[in-house]
Amino acid sequence: MKFRFIYLLLGWAAIALSCSDDDDNGISSGDTGITVTTPESDLVLDADKNSQISVDFYSEGNWIAKVDADWLTVSPMTGKGGEDVTVSVIAKEKNLTGDERSATLTLTGSGDPLSLTIKQKATDVLEVEKTLYEVPAEGGEVTIKFSTSFVDKEAHLWTYTTNVTDWIEPLKDADMNTKTLIHDSFVIKVLPNDTREERTALFQIYIADQEESDVNAVDMASPYITIQQAGQEVGTSVDLTAHDKEVVQLQAHQTGAGVPIVLMGDGFIDTEIANGFYEEVMKQAMENLFTEEPLKELRDYFDVWMVKAVSLNNAFNDDYVTKFGCMFDSSVSTEITGDNALVEEYAKAVPELAGDAALFDEALLIVILNTESYVGTTNVRFESTAQPGYICERAIAYCPTVDGVDAERFRQVLVHEAMGHGPGLTHY
């Protein structure tokens, strides 16, 4: 009798074990009617957006799936019972928290809900709030916000743009700390843009242990960040006739017969001529011409005239009209095109050149563009006025006020184009 009782106990134990909450076939919980066959170790998402995992399960009846985090989604959300049910759990966003994070997937079938923990891996983080900051011509402060998971590191703001310190000043560096995820910023000051040209600076934030000069120490770099500043509004002439073709002699030769140079401008409106700006530019251009030897020593051999030319607008592109129609695309080339025939017509406003075809053949004609763009062109090999069919020594140089009227690069480019290519009759 005693042995029979023991056998009964063993039988009841076997039955109890067969009804355990966890068996070798998967995950279940109490009376849920659901058995998950995907191992718990596979319920981990990668850190990237749109990363996903599949959850396979058996359900005795119709089922509903839902997640409790707004960074997750599950599909499909409902279905019929069966042995081969699969739902996909998808990350709606990249994990930028700096830590592994988790959420709950709940499967509800014929019984109690079954809860599963879904995890998303952490990743190194360096994210910027914006990649484009647009600044008006009057300038202002720009706050470049970023987030990073790199703690106990240094954040640096690096620029790939030359001469950026001429118009952008740092105001605040990032203050790195020991939080899991750092939200910080750089603050810069954009100075007023006195030109009509839009200007752009390219930056990048990177994280490093050491000083920014050590490129091998970079842990991570951000996307490129563009600071784009508008130029001043374009002006329009009211009177295109006042002072147009007016001639002023800036210098008379003291030695020899006189070598003629004629200066004129493109993209100067009536108010810029009336207020003296046009003449200021032409006089500075003349001074620049004689800053290099041997022309510095030979200055007394030259006659220099200024011819005033009134443009409708003081900007250069297809939307605006200038006297000589100068056009250029500094992003692909330094070449300038202009109306050479009209330039020659304005040069002949100088009486000495209009009445002496041979002297006109020797003239160096220079057109100064009212823009600070870095371009320049010299055209040579024109047909002689005195002897049709022959090539003469006349040349036409086109040069902007590169970087500004008083800038060193304006002097350099003007000397290179006008005095380098012009008297030597070499193109460009």
Rosetta blueprint (number, residue, H / E / L):
1 M L
2 K H
3 F H
4 R H
5 F H
6 I H
7 Y H
8 L H
9 L H
10 L H
11 G H
12 W H
13 A H
14 A H
15 I H
16 A H
17 L H
18 S H
19 C L
20 S L
21 D L
22 D L
23 D E
24 D L
25 N L
26 G E
27 I E
28 S L
29 S L
30 G L
31 D L
32 T L
33 G L
34 I E
35 T E
36 V E
37 T L
38 T L
39 P L
40 E H
41 S H
42 D H
43 L L
44 V E
45 L E
46 D L
47 A L
48 D L
49 K L
50 N L
51 S L
52 Q E
53 I E
54 S E
55 V E
56 D E
57 F E
58 Y E
59 S E
60 E L
61 G L
62 N L
63 W E
64 I E
65 A E
66 K E
67 V E
68 D L
69 A L
70 D L
71 W L
72 L E
73 T E
74 V E
75 S E
76 P L
77 M L
78 T E
79 G E
80 K L
81 G L
82 G E
83 E E
84 D E
85 V E
86 T E
87 V E
88 S E
89 V E
90 I E
91 A E
92 K L
93 E L
94 K L
95 N L
96 L L
97 T L
98 G L
99 D L
100 E L
101 R E
102 S E
103 A E
104 T E
105 L E
106 T E
107 L E
108 T E
109 G L
110 S L
111 G L
112 D L
113 P L
114 L E
115 S E
116 L E
117 T E
118 I E
119 K E
120 Q E
121 K L
122 A L
123 T L
124 D L
125 V L
126 L E
127 E E
128 V E
129 E L
130 K L
131 T L
132 L E
133 Y E
134 E E
135 V E
136 P L
137 A L
138 E L
139 G L
140 G E
141 E E
142 V E
143 T E
144 I E
145 K E
146 F E
147 S E
148 T E
149 S L
150 F L
151 V L
152 D L
153 K L
154 E E
155 A E
156 H E
157 L E
158 W E
159 T E
160 Y L
161 T L
162 T L
163 N L
164 V H
165 T H
166 D H
167 W L
168 I E
169 E E
170 P E
171 L E
172 K E
173 D L
174 A L
175 D L
176 M L
177 N L
178 T L
179 K L
180 T L
181 L L
182 I E
183 H E
184 D E
185 S E
186 F E
187 V E
188 I E
189 K E
190 V E
191 L L
192 P L
193 N L
194 D L
195 T L
196 R L
197 E L
198 E L
199 R E
200 T E
201 A E
202 L E
203 F E
204 Q E
205 I E
206 Y E
207 I E
208 A E
209 D L
210 Q L
211 E L
212 E L
213 S L
214 D L
215 V H
216 N H
217 A H
218 V E
219 D E
220 M E
221 A E
222 S L
223 P L
224 Y L
225 I E
226 T E
227 I E
228 Q E
229 Q E
230 A L
231 G L
232 Q L
233 E L
234 V L
235 G L
236 T E
237 S L
238 V L
239 D L
240 L L
241 T L
242 A L
243 H L
244 D L
245 K L
246 E L
247 V E
248 V E
249 Q E
250 L E
251 Q E
252 A L
253 H L
254 Q L
255 T L
256 G L
257 A L
258 G L
259 V E
260 P E
261 I E
262 V E
263 L E
264 M E
265 G E
266 D E
267 G L
268 F L
269 I L
270 D H
271 T H
272 E H
273 I H
274 A H
275 N L
276 G L
277 F H
278 Y H
279 E H
280 E H
281 V H
282 M H
283 K H
284 Q H
285 A H
286 M H
287 E H
288 N H
289 L H
290 F L
291 T L
292 E L
293 E L
294 P L
295 L L
296 K L
297 E L
298 L L
299 R H
300 D H
301 Y H
302 F E
303 D E
304 V E
305 W E
306 M E
307 V E
308 K L
309 A L
310 V L
311 S L
312 L L
313 N E
314 N L
315 A L
316 F L
317 N L
318 D L
319 D L
320 Y L
321 V L
322 T L
323 K L
324 F L
325 G L
326 C L
327 M E
328 F E
329 D L
330 S L
331 S L
332 V L
333 S L
334 T L
335 E L
336 I E
337 T E
338 G L
339 D L
340 N H
341 A H
342 L H
343 V H
344 E H
345 E H
346 Y H
347 A H
348 K L
349 A L
350 V L
351 P H
352 E H
353 L H
354 A H
355 G L
356 D L
357 A H
358 A H
359 L H
360 F H
361 D H
362 E L
363 A L
364 L E
365 L E
366 I E
367 V E
368 I E
369 L E
370 N L
371 T L
372 E L
373 S L
374 Y L
375 V L
376 G L
377 T E
378 T E
379 N E
380 V L
381 R L
382 F L
383 E E
384 S L
385 T L
386 A L
387 Q L
388 P L
389 G L
390 Y L
391 I E
392 C L
393 E L
394 R L
395 A E
396 I E
397 A E
398 Y E
399 C E
400 P E
401 T L
402 V L
403 D L
404 G L
405 V L
406 D L
407 A L
408 E H
409 R H
410 F H
411 R H
412 Q H
413 V H
414 L H
415 V H
416 H H
417 E H
418 A H
419 M H
420 G H
421 H H
422 G H
423 P H
424 G H
425 L L
426 T L
427 H L
428 Y L
